[in-house]
Amino acid sequence: MNLENLTTERRNTNTMNLDELTVKEALLKMNEEDQKVALAVKEALPAIEVVVEKIIQSFKKGGRLVYLGAGTSGRLGVLDAAECVPTFGVSPEMVQGLIAGGEQAMTLAVEGAEDSQELGRQDLINLHLTAEDYVVGIAASGRTPYVIGALEYANEVGAGTASLACNKHAEISQYAQSIIEVDAGPEFLTGSTRLKSGTAQKLILNMLSTVSMIGIGKVYGNLMVDVKPTNEKLVERSKRIIMEATGCKYEEAADYFNKADKNVKLAIVMILTNSSKEEAEEKLIKGNHFIKNTIS
């Protein structure tokens, strides 16, 4: 295994003396390095746009978005997938995250898991992957065998595939239909890809999921109108979203929130179109679940 050519493995000439810095100096250096990440992601926006468009197409066909990776990369995919459920009101099946080694690998390293192409392949077989699904393989190094095996299988079944790496000319890019490569420079702490590489991956995953959800009607203006009110804070946020979207008072928002069985989007359409719950449901179906289509 040759890691010499990987940017993520090189020593950062700006941080050679970390063990000699004061806490303040180390924090300033780390912040300076982190500021480079967003600019590196900006360079990859055209590639990210292509992937988002394809994810939207997959969703519209009833397909799923599947993230997979090992270590930090896998954990970030699992995190983004999990957060789609309360934020956009989707089922846990619609966006899924797979990590080499399974659930236990979220907190403990599973020896050898990331080095198995067969394991990546088998995890997608177990998921019953179809041609309607879209798979994003994530690897900071860009060479993780687990990801390569999974992408190979996804291509075999006709699913859409994308790779996300933090090195240019990454090996996993050879196995994906769409390629995202971000080079944010060597890590603050040599080889610690949970730092700048992890930040870059999180920024991009935020884009993939959020903008894809916008593309299927999960947002009205800049409001998360399909939020799942699973706790007291989210119940109150739901009512405020209804108020913001319709201009109504708190009491009316609370009333329609209950009439709509705590479905924020439905409550908004009921108010804006002066409709019953049943009528609002029909309008949303005809408008492909976009609020703007129901009131235009």
Secondary structure, 3 states (H helix, E strand, C coil): CCCCCCHHHCCCHHHCCHHHCCHHHHHHHHHHHHHHHHHHHHHCHHHHHHHHHHHHHHHHCCCCEEEEECHHHHHHHHHHHHHHHHHHCCCCCCEEEEECCCHHHHCCCCCCHHHCHHHHHHHHHHCCCCCCCEEEEEECCCCCHHHHHHHHHHHHHCCEEEEEECCCCCHHHHHCCEEEECCCCCCCCCCCCCCHHHHHHHHHHHHHHHHHHHCCCCCECCECCCCCCCCHHHHHHHHHHHHHHHCCCHHHHHHHHHHCCCCHHHHHHHHHCCCCHHHHHHHHHHCCCCHHHHHC
